[in-house]
Amino acid sequence: MLIDTHIHLDAAEFDSTRREVMQSARDAGVAGFVLPGVEPGNFAAVAELAASCADVAPAYGFHPLYIDRVGDGAFDQLRVQLEERRPIAVGEIGLDYFVEGLDRERQQIVLARQLTLAVEFNLPVLLHVRRAQDDVLKHLRRTRVRGGIAHAFNGSRQQADTFIRLGFKLGFGGAMTYSGSSRIRALAASLPLEAIVLETDGPDIPPAWRPQGPSLPAELLRYAGELAALRGEPLERVIEQTGRNACEALPGLEGYLSRV
């Protein structure tokens, strides 16, 4: 089955079209959506979407781009979400060394505390690893979570293999569709299929055929076709295996899919 393992359905870009966007994706064969929280202010919107749509599975976490919104009491709020809302992961969490001006030390403190919570609640994590793969791996070696997904992966083959050894799947989506994304396309073509999941990161990272965006979940089928073409494998196998991989990376996902 097709699973969009990373999509921000609560984003403002979808406010006027959310119902149509989701139905178009379902019509294209998308069986489930993983919706990560990114900061305390959007936890309620994530919870509401997950409660109202059987095929939306929530996660909760503090994205590194929003650590300025993680104030006193934020971790207590996150703990409540993890205890009461049946999330399938802690996320989106991680490090971002691409955006200038972000406090790297603060990012690492926030990440470390969230990894500890993931261990406590025995949850996988959804990782943001932009230009920060080695430091994220350092934290994962120190705090052994139960795996998860390294979202929008754009590291080296050596880094990819290390994430895989630590129990992670790697997310591929819109960036893979650009002919100039040679490293991402090489990884998509050569990594074990059992290590790959599909994602859109909508509304971000739109595909090459519609670079103005937003990225839409209905395009996941075309992403699967792109991956199949890069690997020289049947589309049906890619869809089946990446769906299985998503459920392996996020065991709680199957409970949401069974509600549909």
C-alpha positions as CSV (number, residue, x, y, z in Angstrom):
1,M,0.0,0.0,0.0
2,L,1.0,3.6,-0.5
3,I,1.8,5.4,2.8
4,D,2.8,9.0,3.0
5,T,5.2,8.8,5.9
6,H,5.6,12.5,6.3
7,I,3.1,15.2,5.5
8,H,2.1,18.4,7.3
9,L,-1.6,18.3,6.5
10,D,-2.3,21.0,9.2
11,A,-0.2,23.5,7.2
12,A,-1.9,26.8,6.3
13,E,-1.3,26.1,2.6
14,F,-3.9,23.4,2.8
15,D,-6.5,25.4,4.8
16,S,-8.8,26.0,1.8
17,T,-8.3,22.7,0.1
18,R,-7.5,20.1,2.8
19,R,-10.5,17.9,2.2
20,E,-10.0,17.8,-1.5
21,V,-6.2,17.3,-1.2
22,M,-6.7,14.2,1.1
23,Q,-9.5,12.7,-1.1
24,S,-7.4,13.1,-4.2
25,A,-4.6,11.2,-2.5
26,R,-7.0,8.4,-1.4
27,D,-8.3,8.2,-4.9
28,A,-4.7,7.8,-6.1
29,G,-4.2,4.8,-3.7
30,V,-2.7,6.5,-0.6
31,A,-3.9,4.4,2.3
32,G,-2.4,6.4,5.2
33,F,-0.9,9.7,6.2
34,V,1.7,10.3,8.9
35,L,1.2,13.8,10.4
36,P,4.1,15.0,12.6
37,G,3.7,17.8,15.1
38,V,6.4,20.4,15.0
39,E,5.9,22.7,18.0
40,P,3.5,23.1,21.0
41,G,1.2,25.4,19.1
42,N,0.2,22.9,16.4
43,F,-0.3,19.8,18.7
44,A,-4.1,20.5,18.9
45,A,-4.4,20.7,15.1
46,V,-2.6,17.5,14.7
47,A,-4.7,15.8,17.3
48,E,-7.9,17.1,15.7
49,L,-7.0,15.9,12.2
50,A,-6.1,12.5,13.6
51,A,-9.3,12.2,15.5
52,S,-11.5,13.2,12.5
53,C,-9.7,11.1,9.8
54,A,-9.2,7.4,10.4
55,D,-6.2,7.3,8.0
56,V,-4.2,10.1,9.7
57,A,-1.7,8.9,12.2
58,P,-0.2,11.5,14.5
59,A,3.2,12.1,16.0
60,Y,4.3,14.8,18.3
61,G,7.6,16.6,18.7
62,F,9.6,19.8,18.5
63,H,11.1,20.6,15.1
64,P,14.6,22.2,15.3
65,L,13.4,25.2,13.3
66,Y,10.9,26.0,16.1
67,I,12.9,25.5,19.2
68,D,12.3,29.2,20.1
69,R,8.7,28.1,20.8
70,V,9.8,25.4,23.2
71,G,9.5,27.3,26.5
72,D,8.8,26.4,30.1
73,G,6.3,23.6,30.3
74,A,6.7,22.4,26.7
75,F,8.2,19.1,27.6
76,D,5.4,18.5,30.1
77,Q,2.9,19.2,27.3
78,L,4.8,16.8,25.0
79,R,4.6,14.1,27.7
80,V,0.8,14.5,28.0
81,Q,0.5,14.1,24.2
82,L,2.6,11.0,24.3
83,E,0.6,9.6,27.2
84,E,-2.9,10.4,26.0
85,R,-3.0,10.8,22.2
86,R,-1.9,7.4,20.9
87,P,0.9,8.8,18.7
88,I,2.9,6.4,16.5
89,A,6.2,8.3,17.0
90,V,8.0,11.2,18.6
91,G,8.5,13.7,15.8
92,E,9.4,15.7,13.9
93,I,12.6,16.1,15.9
94,G,16.2,16.4,15.0
95,L,18.9,18.9,14.0
96,D,19.0,21.5,11.2
97,Y,22.5,23.0,10.3
98,F,21.3,24.4,7.0
99,V,19.3,27.4,8.2
100,E,21.7,30.1,9.5
101,G,21.3,31.6,12.9
102,L,19.8,28.6,14.7
103,D,21.3,27.8,18.1
104,R,23.0,24.4,17.6
105,E,23.6,23.8,21.2
106,R,20.0,24.4,22.1
107,Q,18.9,22.1,19.2
108,Q,21.0,19.3,20.6
109,I,19.6,19.8,24.1
110,V,16.0,19.7,22.8
111,L,16.8,16.6,20.6
112,A,18.4,14.7,23.5
113,R,15.5,15.3,25.8
114,Q,13.0,14.1,23.1
115,L,15.1,10.9,22.4
116,T,14.9,10.2,26.1
117,L,11.1,10.5,26.0
118,A,11.0,8.2,23.0
119,V,12.9,5.5,25.0
120,E,10.6,6.0,28.0
121,F,7.4,5.6,25.9
122,N,9.0,2.9,23.6
123,L,8.2,5.0,20.5
124,P,10.1,5.3,17.2
125,V,11.1,8.8,16.1
126,L,10.7,10.9,12.9
127,L,14.0,12.6,12.3
128,H,14.9,15.9,10.6
129,V,18.6,15.5,9.7
130,R,19.3,18.4,7.3
131,R,23.1,18.9,7.0
132,A,23.4,17.3,10.5
133,Q,23.5,13.6,9.9
134,D,26.7,12.9,11.9
135,D,25.5,14.8,15.0
136,V,22.1,13.1,14.9
137,L,23.8,9.7,14.6
138,K,26.0,10.7,17.6
139,H,22.8,11.2,19.7
140,L,21.3,7.9,18.4
141,R,24.3,6.0,19.5
142,R,24.1,7.5,22.9
143,T,20.3,7.1,23.3
144,R,19.1,3.9,21.6
145,V,15.5,4.5,20.5
146,R,13.5,1.8,18.7
147,G,14.2,3.1,15.3
148,G,12.0,5.2,13.1
149,I,12.5,7.2,9.9
150,A,15.2,9.6,8.8
151,H,13.0,12.0,6.8
152,A,14.0,13.6,3.5
153,F,17.3,11.8,3.6
154,N,20.2,13.5,1.8
155,G,23.3,12.1,3.4
156,S,26.2,9.9,2.2
157,R,26.0,6.2,1.6
158,Q,28.1,5.6,4.7
159,Q,25.6,7.7,6.8
160,A,22.7,5.9,5.2
161,D,24.1,2.5,6.1
162,T,24.7,3.7,9.7
163,F,21.0,4.8,10.1
164,I,19.9,1.5,8.7
165,R,22.1,-0.5,11.1
166,L,20.5,1.5,14.0
167,G,17.1,0.4,12.8
168,F,15.9,3.3,10.7
169,K,14.2,3.5,7.3
170,L,15.1,6.4,5.0
171,G,12.5,8.8,3.5
172,F,12.5,9.7,-0.2
173,G,10.1,12.0,-2.0
174,G,10.1,15.1,-4.1
175,A,13.8,15.8,-4.1
176,M,14.4,12.4,-5.7
177,T,12.4,13.5,-8.8
178,Y,15.0,16.1,-9.9
179,S,17.6,15.0,-12.4
180,G,20.2,17.2,-10.6
181,S,19.7,15.5,-7.3
182,S,22.4,13.0,-8.2
183,R,23.3,11.8,-4.7
184,I,19.7,11.3,-3.6
185,R,18.8,9.5,-6.8
186,A,21.9,7.2,-6.5
187,L,20.9,6.3,-3.0
188,A,17.3,5.7,-4.0
189,A,18.6,3.4,-6.8
190,S,21.1,1.4,-4.7
191,L,20.0,1.2,-1.1
192,P,18.1,-2.0,-0.1
193,L,14.4,-1.4,-1.0
194,E,13.7,-2.8,2.5
195,A,15.3,0.4,3.9
196,I,13.2,3.0,2.0
197,V,9.9,4.7,2.7
198,L,8.0,7.2,0.6
199,E,7.0,10.7,1.7
200,T,5.8,14.0,0.3
201,D,6.6,16.4,3.1
202,G,3.7,18.4,1.8
203,P,3.4,21.2,1.3
204,D,7.2,21.3,1.2
205,I,9.7,19.7,-1.3
206,P,7.5,19.8,-4.4
207,P,8.4,17.5,-7.4
208,A,10.3,18.4,-10.5
209,W,7.2,18.4,-12.6
210,R,5.5,21.1,-10.4
211,P,8.4,22.9,-8.7
212,Q,6.2,25.9,-7.6
213,G,4.4,23.6,-5.2
214,P,2.8,22.8,-2.9
215,S,3.7,19.2,-2.7
216,L,0.6,17.1,-2.7
217,P,0.0,13.6,-1.3
218,A,-1.7,12.4,-4.5
219,E,1.7,12.6,-6.1
220,L,3.0,9.8,-4.0
221,L,2.0,7.2,-6.6
222,R,4.2,9.1,-9.1
223,Y,7.0,9.2,-6.6
224,A,6.7,5.4,-6.3
225,G,6.9,5.2,-10.1
226,E,10.1,7.4,-10.1
227,L,11.6,5.1,-7.5
228,A,10.7,2.0,-9.5
229,A,12.3,3.5,-12.6
230,L,15.5,4.4,-10.8
231,R,15.8,0.9,-9.4
232,G,14.5,-1.0,-12.5
233,E,11.9,-2.8,-10.4
234,P,8.2,-3.3,-10.9
235,L,6.0,-0.5,-9.5
236,E,3.9,-3.1,-7.7
237,R,6.9,-4.3,-5.7
238,V,8.0,-0.8,-4.8
239,I,4.5,0.1,-3.5
240,E,4.2,-3.2,-1.6
241,Q,7.6,-3.1,0.0
242,T,7.7,0.6,0.9
243,G,4.3,0.2,2.6
244,R,5.5,-2.7,4.6
245,N,8.6,-0.8,5.5
246,A,6.5,2.1,6.8
247,C,4.6,-0.3,9.1
248,E,7.9,-1.8,10.3
249,A,9.4,1.6,11.1
250,L,6.2,2.8,12.8
251,P,4.5,-0.3,14.3
252,G,1.6,1.8,15.6
253,L,0.6,2.7,12.1
254,E,-1.1,-0.5,11.5
255,G,-3.6,0.3,14.2
256,Y,-4.6,3.4,12.3
257,L,-4.8,1.7,9.0
258,S,-7.1,-1.0,10.4
259,R,-9.6,1.7,11.3
260,V,-10.1,2.7,7.6
